[in-house]
Amino acid sequence: MSKARFAMAGNPVQPVHEAPDWTPESWQRRVAAQQPAYPDAQALAAALDEIRALPPLVTSMEILALKRQLADAAEGKRFLLQGGDCAESFSDCDSGTISSRLKVLLQMSVVLIHGLRMPVVRVGRFAGQYAKPRSTDVEARDGVTLPSYRGDIVNGPEFSAAARTPDPRRLVRAHSASAMTMNFVRALIDGGFADLHHPEYWDLGWVEHAPLSREYKHMVESIGEAVRFMETLAGEPLGNFSRVDFYTSHEALLLHYEQALTRQVPRQWGWFNLSTHFPWIGMRTAALDGAHVEYCRGIRNPIGVKIGPGVGSDALLRLVEALDPHQEPGRLALIHRMGAGKIAQALPPLLEAVRRSGRRPLWICDPMHGNTESLASGVKTRRFDNIRAELEQAFDIHVAAGTQLGGVHLELTGENVTECLGGARDLAENDLARAYKSTVDPRLNYEQSLELAMVIVRKRGVHPAPLLEH
């Protein structure tokens, strides 16, 4: 991509590659899937006007910095760790829940840095992940049919007409909760919470005797010794170890909300979605001629796209061309989510087609969504063995194809939940009822998340080591 050309001082920056025939509202001329049916159009307009007047949640400088790091990840110089809740809830906007999520990602990143010997890009799937796509528009129970629950930004999970009616005031509340979450995360990081000198800040009390805690503590001790050694050589503290970069992401699902936070900024060309650093398009909304692709093609943020086993090579190449016509480094991430039983057949043709086109997007593995299942009891779960199997296969398939798997996209939580089967404690079906808290999809708990980070290290690490060898 050619560099931006600056005009004389005081004049605006000239655009490098603006999307043709695009405006923040041009998506409204396309079919928009997965949008709620608000009963009061005036109330929706009033809520959107209020959001347009509110400050943005992120900055263009942060977005461009992330784009540079994602470009490095696509080249194998960094590894992306993207994780968080399947769907945030307003009730979880509290200091304990937010810090627990951050602790899990920080601990996982320490495992990855220790094993991969490279920087890790940390992206939280939070501070905006309040909307969820649904398979059906309505839900029926005992002869009563109501709108499906689409996340707290739209309606409530309780099965009542009042709760399930889409409420535009929830859009404003989502902005507020996202802002409070971001503010607390920034305060923690700027205050030294992510300081590698003090990884004990990240401890979660309930996992003190977890099966993997001993190996994790050994890694922390090794990193601490390395930091102290380098500081001894330098003769002074190394400031780079006192804080980290941290970014946010969410599915760009509710387009009225995303449009309301799409802004132009001083001394930059084009438009930025300032609700998040890294929006992505879900598999249900990735139609080439659909509203979500139309919206995302015109913003300067890095864009992710979920790719399922039903996507053909030609369709994928057309989608890639629409979203990244100028092959801008760090612009496009392809997030494959195939399922453990389908990835071996579905992924290689896509990798080959993209490689032959000469493009080098960031490839990310989402081993969660293709492995969701419903038990006989009706409870949704995921088996850790399937999640691990898809991730391990993904690394092998990329190596065989000559491409780079540059990141992982996970649904996880710092809470002591029992939602996914298996893992370090070998959770069984009768364990699910003990602490199943998700209102949408099952998440990895702390132990399962840490174990998966160790799986990544074993597959790609410089010095792979078996679990629990210490």
C-alpha positions as CSV (number, residue, x, y, z in Angstrom):
1,M,0.0,0.0,0.0
2,S,1.3,3.5,-0.9
3,K,1.8,5.9,2.0
4,A,-0.6,8.7,2.8
5,R,0.4,12.0,1.2
6,F,0.3,15.0,3.5
7,A,-0.7,18.4,2.1
8,M,0.6,21.7,3.4
9,A,0.5,22.2,7.2
10,G,-3.1,22.9,8.2
11,N,-4.7,21.2,5.2
12,P,-6.4,17.8,5.5
13,V,-4.5,14.5,4.7
14,Q,-5.2,13.3,1.2
15,P,-6.8,9.9,0.9
16,V,-4.7,7.0,-0.3
17,H,-7.4,4.4,-1.1
18,E,-11.0,5.4,-0.4
19,A,-13.7,2.9,-1.2
20,P,-15.6,4.0,-4.3
21,D,-19.3,5.0,-3.9
22,W,-19.2,4.4,-0.2
23,T,-20.6,6.4,2.7
24,P,-21.2,5.3,6.3
25,E,-24.9,4.9,5.4
26,S,-24.5,3.2,2.0
27,W,-25.1,-0.2,3.7
28,Q,-28.8,0.8,4.1
29,R,-29.2,0.2,0.3
30,R,-28.4,-3.5,0.8
31,V,-30.1,-6.4,2.6
32,A,-29.1,-6.3,6.2
33,A,-29.4,-9.7,7.9
34,Q,-29.7,-10.2,11.7
35,Q,-31.1,-6.8,12.5
36,P,-33.7,-6.5,15.2
37,A,-37.2,-5.2,14.4
38,Y,-37.6,-2.1,16.6
39,P,-41.3,-1.3,17.1
40,D,-40.7,2.5,17.5
41,A,-38.7,4.1,14.7
42,Q,-38.6,7.5,16.4
43,A,-37.2,6.0,19.6
44,L,-34.5,4.3,17.5
45,A,-33.6,7.6,15.8
46,A,-33.4,9.4,19.1
47,A,-31.1,6.8,20.6
48,L,-28.8,6.9,17.5
49,D,-28.7,10.7,17.7
50,E,-27.6,10.5,21.3
51,I,-24.8,8.0,20.4
52,R,-23.6,10.2,17.6
53,A,-23.1,13.0,20.1
54,L,-21.2,10.8,22.6
55,P,-17.4,10.5,22.6
56,P,-15.9,7.6,20.7
57,L,-14.6,4.5,22.5
58,V,-11.3,4.1,20.8
59,T,-8.9,6.3,18.8
60,S,-7.7,6.2,15.2
61,M,-4.1,6.1,16.4
62,E,-4.8,2.9,18.4
63,I,-6.6,1.3,15.4
64,L,-3.6,2.1,13.1
65,A,-1.2,0.7,15.6
66,L,-3.1,-2.5,15.8
67,K,-3.2,-2.8,12.1
68,R,0.6,-2.6,12.0
69,Q,0.8,-5.4,14.6
70,L,-1.7,-7.6,12.7
71,A,0.5,-7.1,9.6
72,D,3.4,-8.5,11.6
73,A,1.3,-11.4,12.8
74,A,0.4,-12.3,9.2
75,E,4.2,-12.5,8.5
76,G,4.9,-14.7,11.5
77,K,6.5,-12.0,13.6
78,R,3.8,-11.8,16.2
79,F,0.9,-14.1,17.4
80,L,-2.6,-12.8,17.9
81,L,-4.5,-13.9,21.0
82,Q,-8.1,-12.8,20.7
83,G,-10.6,-13.9,23.4
84,G,-13.5,-13.1,25.6
85,D,-17.1,-13.8,26.2
86,C,-19.5,-15.2,23.6
87,A,-21.8,-12.3,24.5
88,E,-21.2,-9.7,27.2
89,S,-24.1,-8.9,29.6
90,F,-24.7,-5.5,31.2
91,S,-24.7,-7.2,34.6
92,D,-21.1,-8.3,34.1
93,C,-19.9,-4.7,33.8
94,D,-18.2,-4.9,37.2
95,S,-14.6,-4.6,38.3
96,G,-14.2,-8.3,39.3
97,T,-15.5,-9.7,36.0
98,I,-13.5,-7.3,33.9
99,S,-10.3,-7.9,35.8
100,S,-10.7,-11.7,35.7
101,R,-11.1,-11.6,31.9
102,L,-8.0,-9.5,31.6
103,K,-6.1,-11.8,33.9
104,V,-6.9,-14.8,31.8
105,L,-5.7,-13.2,28.6
106,L,-2.5,-11.9,30.3
107,Q,-1.7,-15.3,31.7
108,M,-2.3,-16.9,28.4
109,S,-0.1,-14.3,26.7
110,V,2.7,-15.1,29.1
111,V,2.5,-18.8,28.2
112,L,2.6,-17.9,24.5
113,I,5.5,-15.4,24.9
114,H,7.5,-17.9,26.9
115,G,6.9,-20.8,24.4
116,L,6.7,-19.0,21.0
117,R,9.5,-16.5,21.7
118,M,7.7,-13.7,20.0
119,P,5.5,-10.8,20.9
120,V,1.8,-11.4,21.4
121,V,-1.0,-9.1,20.2
122,R,-3.7,-9.1,22.9
123,V,-7.2,-8.4,21.7
124,G,-10.2,-8.7,24.1
125,R,-13.5,-9.9,22.8
126,F,-15.2,-7.4,25.0
127,A,-16.2,-3.7,25.6
128,G,-18.8,-4.0,22.8
129,Q,-19.6,-7.7,22.3
130,Y,-23.3,-7.3,23.4
131,A,-25.0,-8.5,20.2
132,K,-25.4,-12.1,19.0
133,P,-26.7,-13.4,15.7
134,R,-29.5,-16.0,16.0
135,S,-30.6,-19.0,13.9
136,T,-34.2,-17.9,14.1
137,D,-36.0,-14.6,14.6
138,V,-38.4,-16.0,17.1
139,E,-38.4,-18.6,20.0
140,A,-41.5,-20.6,21.0
141,R,-42.1,-22.1,24.5
142,D,-45.4,-23.7,25.6
143,G,-47.3,-22.3,22.8
144,V,-46.0,-18.7,23.3
145,T,-43.8,-17.2,20.5
146,L,-41.5,-14.2,21.2
147,P,-38.5,-12.6,19.5
148,S,-35.3,-14.4,20.1
149,Y,-32.8,-13.0,22.5
150,R,-30.2,-11.1,20.5
151,G,-27.9,-9.9,23.3
152,D,-28.3,-7.2,25.9
153,I,-27.8,-4.5,23.4
154,V,-31.1,-5.5,21.8
155,N,-33.4,-7.2,24.4
156,G,-33.3,-9.3,27.6
157,P,-32.9,-13.0,28.0
158,E,-36.0,-13.5,30.2
159,F,-38.9,-15.1,28.2
160,S,-41.5,-12.4,28.5
161,A,-42.9,-9.9,26.0
162,A,-41.5,-7.0,27.9
163,A,-38.0,-8.4,28.0
164,R,-37.9,-9.7,24.4
165,T,-39.2,-6.6,22.7
166,P,-36.2,-4.8,21.1
167,D,-35.5,-1.6,23.0
168,P,-33.3,1.1,21.4
169,R,-32.4,2.6,24.7
170,R,-30.2,-0.5,25.2
171,L,-27.9,0.8,22.4
172,V,-27.1,3.8,24.6
173,R,-26.6,1.6,27.6
174,A,-24.2,-0.6,25.6
175,H,-22.1,2.4,24.7
176,S,-22.0,3.3,28.4
177,A,-21.0,-0.2,29.5
178,S,-18.4,-0.4,26.8
179,A,-16.9,2.9,27.8
180,M,-16.8,1.9,31.5
181,T,-15.1,-1.4,30.5
182,M,-12.5,0.3,28.3
183,N,-11.8,2.9,31.0
184,F,-11.2,0.3,33.6
185,V,-9.0,-1.8,31.4
186,R,-6.9,1.2,30.4
187,A,-6.6,2.3,34.0
188,L,-5.5,-1.2,35.1
189,I,-2.9,-1.4,32.3
190,D,-1.6,2.2,32.7
191,G,-1.4,1.6,36.5
192,G,0.9,-1.4,36.2
193,F,-1.5,-4.2,36.3
194,A,0.1,-5.8,33.2
195,D,3.6,-5.3,34.6
196,L,5.8,-8.4,34.0
197,H,7.6,-7.6,37.2
198,H,4.4,-8.4,39.1
199,P,2.6,-11.3,37.4
200,E,1.2,-12.2,40.8
201,Y,-1.4,-9.4,40.1
202,W,-3.0,-11.8,37.6
203,D,-3.6,-14.7,40.0
204,L,-7.2,-16.0,40.2
205,G,-7.7,-17.3,43.8
206,W,-9.9,-20.2,42.9
207,V,-7.3,-21.9,40.7
208,E,-4.5,-22.0,43.3
209,H,-4.6,-25.8,43.3
210,A,-5.5,-26.2,39.6
211,P,-3.7,-29.0,37.8
212,L,-1.8,-26.6,35.5
213,S,-0.9,-24.0,38.1
214,R,2.5,-25.5,38.8
215,E,3.6,-25.4,35.2
216,Y,2.3,-21.9,34.8
217,K,4.2,-20.7,37.9
218,H,7.4,-22.2,36.5
219,M,7.0,-20.2,33.3
220,V,6.4,-17.0,35.3
221,E,9.5,-17.7,37.4
222,S,11.5,-18.2,34.2
223,I,10.3,-15.0,32.7
224,G,10.9,-13.1,35.9
225,E,14.5,-14.4,36.0
226,A,15.0,-13.3,32.4
227,V,13.6,-9.8,33.1
228,R,15.9,-9.4,36.1
229,F,18.9,-10.6,34.1
230,M,18.3,-8.1,31.3
231,E,17.8,-5.3,33.7
232,T,21.0,-6.2,35.4
233,L,22.8,-5.9,32.1
234,A,21.1,-2.7,31.3
235,G,21.8,-1.2,34.7
236,E,18.2,0.1,35.0
237,P,14.6,-1.0,34.9
238,L,13.2,-1.8,31.5
239,G,10.1,0.3,31.0
240,N,8.7,-1.9,28.2
241,F,7.9,-4.6,30.7
242,S,5.7,-2.3,32.8
243,R,2.7,-2.1,30.5
244,V,1.3,-3.8,27.3
245,D,-0.8,-2.8,24.4
246,F,-4.4,-4.1,24.6
247,Y,-7.1,-3.8,22.0
248,T,-10.8,-4.6,21.8
249,S,-12.9,-6.4,19.2
250,H,-16.6,-7.3,18.6
251,E,-18.8,-8.6,15.8
252,A,-20.0,-5.6,13.8
253,L,-23.6,-6.9,13.8
254,L,-26.0,-4.0,14.6
255,L,-25.2,-1.7,11.7
256,H,-27.2,1.3,13.0
257,Y,-25.0,1.3,16.1
258,E,-21.8,0.9,14.2
259,Q,-22.7,3.7,11.8
260,A,-23.4,6.0,14.7
261,L,-19.8,5.5,15.9
262,T,-18.2,5.8,12.5
263,R,-16.3,9.1,12.4
264,Q,-13.8,11.2,10.5
265,V,-10.9,12.4,12.6
266,P,-8.5,15.3,12.3
267,R,-5.3,14.8,10.3
268,Q,-6.5,11.4,9.0
269,W,-8.2,10.5,5.7
270,G,-11.3,8.3,5.5
271,W,-13.6,6.9,8.1
272,F,-13.0,4.9,11.3
273,N,-15.3,2.8,13.3
274,L,-14.5,4.2,16.7
275,S,-16.6,1.7,18.7
276,T,-13.8,-0.9,18.6
277,H,-10.3,-1.5,17.2
278,F,-11.0,-4.7,15.4
279,P,-14.6,-5.4,14.1
280,W,-15.4,-8.7,12.4
281,I,-18.1,-10.0,10.1
282,G,-19.8,-13.2,11.2
283,M,-20.5,-16.2,9.0
284,R,-24.2,-15.4,8.9
285,T,-23.7,-11.9,7.6
286,A,-20.8,-12.3,5.2
287,A,-22.8,-12.2,2.0
288,L,-20.8,-10.4,-0.7
289,D,-23.8,-8.2,-1.7
290,G,-25.0,-7.8,1.9
291,A,-25.1,-4.8,4.1
292,H,-22.3,-5.9,6.5
293,V,-19.7,-6.3,3.8
294,E,-20.8,-3.0,2.2
295,Y,-20.3,-1.2,5.6
296,C,-17.0,-2.8,6.4
297,R,-15.4,-2.3,3.0
298,G,-15.3,1.5,3.6
299,I,-13.9,1.8,7.2
300,R,-10.1,1.9,7.9
301,N,-10.1,-0.5,10.8
302,P,-8.6,-3.9,10.4
303,I,-11.5,-6.3,9.5
304,G,-12.0,-9.9,10.4
305,V,-14.3,-12.3,8.5
306,K,-15.5,-15.7,9.9
307,I,-15.1,-18.5,7.3
308,G,-17.1,-21.7,7.6
309,P,-16.8,-25.1,5.9
310,G,-19.5,-24.2,3.4
311,V,-17.5,-21.3,1.8
312,G,-16.1,-22.0,-1.7
313,S,-12.7,-20.8,-3.0
314,D,-14.2,-18.5,-5.6
315,A,-16.6,-16.9,-3.1
316,L,-13.8,-16.4,-0.6
317,L,-11.6,-14.7,-3.2
318,R,-14.5,-12.3,-4.2
319,L,-15.0,-11.5,-0.6
320,V,-11.3,-10.8,0.0
321,E,-11.2,-8.6,-3.1
322,A,-14.2,-6.6,-1.9
323,L,-12.8,-6.0,1.6
324,D,-9.2,-5.6,0.8
325,P,-8.8,-4.6,-2.9
326,H,-5.4,-2.9,-2.4
327,Q,-3.8,-5.7,-0.3
328,E,-3.1,-3.4,2.6
329,P,-0.9,-5.1,5.2
330,G,-2.9,-5.7,8.4
331,R,-6.2,-4.9,6.8
332,L,-7.8,-8.3,6.5
333,A,-8.0,-11.3,8.9
334,L,-9.7,-14.6,7.8
335,I,-11.0,-16.4,10.8
336,H,-11.7,-20.0,9.9
337,R,-14.1,-22.0,12.1
338,M,-14.6,-25.4,10.5
339,G,-15.1,-28.0,13.2
340,A,-12.7,-30.7,14.2
341,G,-14.3,-33.2,11.8
342,K,-14.4,-30.9,8.8
343,I,-11.2,-28.8,8.8
344,A,-9.0,-31.3,7.1
345,Q,-11.2,-31.3,4.0
346,A,-12.6,-27.7,4.0
347,L,-9.5,-25.6,4.9
348,P,-6.7,-26.7,2.4
349,P,-8.6,-25.6,-0.8
350,L,-9.2,-22.1,0.7
351,L,-5.5,-21.7,1.8
352,E,-4.4,-22.7,-1.7
353,A,-6.8,-20.4,-3.5
354,V,-5.7,-17.4,-1.4
355,R,-2.0,-18.3,-1.6
356,R,-2.2,-18.5,-5.4
357,S,-3.9,-15.1,-5.6
358,G,-0.7,-13.6,-4.1
359,R,-2.5,-12.3,-1.0
360,R,-1.2,-12.6,2.5
361,P,-4.1,-12.1,5.0
362,L,-3.8,-12.8,8.7
363,W,-5.1,-16.4,9.2
364,I,-6.8,-17.0,12.5
365,C,-8.2,-20.2,13.9
366,D,-11.5,-20.1,15.8
367,P,-11.8,-23.7,17.2
368,M,-14.9,-22.9,19.2
369,H,-17.9,-22.3,16.9
370,G,-17.6,-25.3,14.6
371,N,-17.6,-27.6,17.7
372,T,-20.7,-26.5,19.4
373,E,-23.2,-29.3,20.2
374,S,-26.5,-29.8,22.1
375,L,-26.8,-32.7,24.5
376,A,-29.9,-34.8,25.0
377,S,-30.8,-32.5,27.9
378,G,-30.9,-29.5,25.4
379,V,-27.8,-27.9,27.0
380,K,-25.2,-26.5,24.5
381,T,-21.6,-27.4,25.2
382,R,-18.3,-27.9,23.5
383,R,-15.8,-30.7,24.0
384,F,-12.3,-29.6,24.9
385,D,-10.9,-32.6,22.9
386,N,-12.6,-31.3,19.7
387,I,-11.4,-27.7,20.3
388,R,-7.9,-28.9,20.8
389,A,-8.1,-31.2,17.8
390,E,-9.3,-28.5,15.4
391,L,-6.5,-26.1,16.6
392,E,-3.8,-28.8,16.3
393,Q,-5.0,-29.7,12.8
394,A,-5.0,-26.0,11.8
395,F,-1.4,-25.6,12.6
396,D,-0.5,-28.8,10.6
397,I,-2.6,-27.8,7.6
398,H,-1.1,-24.3,7.4
399,V,2.4,-25.8,7.5
400,A,1.5,-28.2,4.7
401,A,0.1,-25.3,2.7
402,G,3.0,-23.0,3.2
403,T,0.9,-20.4,4.9
404,Q,1.1,-18.9,8.4
405,L,-1.5,-19.5,11.2
406,G,-1.0,-16.2,13.0
407,G,-3.6,-16.2,15.7
408,V,-6.4,-17.8,17.6
409,H,-9.9,-16.6,18.4
410,L,-11.5,-18.0,21.6
411,E,-14.6,-17.7,23.7
412,L,-13.4,-17.8,27.3
413,T,-14.0,-16.4,30.8
414,G,-12.1,-15.9,34.0
415,E,-15.0,-17.2,36.0
416,N,-15.1,-20.7,37.5
417,V,-17.6,-22.0,35.0
418,T,-18.4,-25.5,33.9
419,E,-19.7,-25.1,30.3
420,C,-17.2,-27.0,28.1
421,L,-16.6,-30.7,28.6
422,G,-13.1,-32.1,29.3
423,G,-9.9,-30.2,29.9
424,A,-7.5,-30.4,32.9
425,R,-10.2,-31.5,35.3
426,D,-12.0,-33.7,32.8
427,L,-15.4,-32.1,33.2
428,A,-18.3,-34.5,32.5
429,E,-21.9,-33.9,31.6
430,N,-23.0,-34.0,35.2
431,D,-20.6,-31.2,36.0
432,L,-22.3,-28.7,33.6
433,A,-25.1,-27.9,35.9
434,R,-22.7,-26.9,38.7
435,A,-21.7,-23.6,37.2
436,Y,-23.2,-23.1,33.7
437,K,-23.7,-19.3,33.5
438,S,-23.6,-18.4,29.8
439,T,-26.8,-17.1,28.3
440,V,-25.7,-18.0,24.7
441,D,-22.7,-20.1,24.0
442,P,-20.4,-22.2,26.3
443,R,-17.0,-20.8,27.1
444,L,-13.7,-22.2,28.2
445,N,-12.9,-21.6,31.8
446,Y,-9.6,-20.5,33.2
447,E,-7.9,-23.9,33.3
448,Q,-9.1,-24.9,29.8
449,S,-7.9,-21.6,28.4
450,L,-4.5,-22.0,29.9
451,E,-4.3,-25.5,28.7
452,L,-5.1,-24.4,25.2
453,A,-2.3,-21.8,25.3
454,M,0.0,-24.7,26.2
455,V,-1.3,-26.7,23.2
456,I,-0.4,-23.7,20.9
457,V,3.1,-23.7,22.4
458,R,3.5,-27.4,21.8
459,K,2.5,-27.1,18.1
460,R,4.4,-23.9,17.3
461,G,6.8,-23.3,20.1
462,V,10.5,-23.0,19.9
463,H,11.1,-25.6,22.7
464,P,7.9,-27.6,23.0
465,A,7.4,-29.3,26.4
466,P,4.7,-31.8,27.5
467,L,2.1,-30.6,30.0
468,L,3.0,-30.9,33.6
469,E,6.6,-31.9,33.1
470,H,7.8,-29.7,35.9
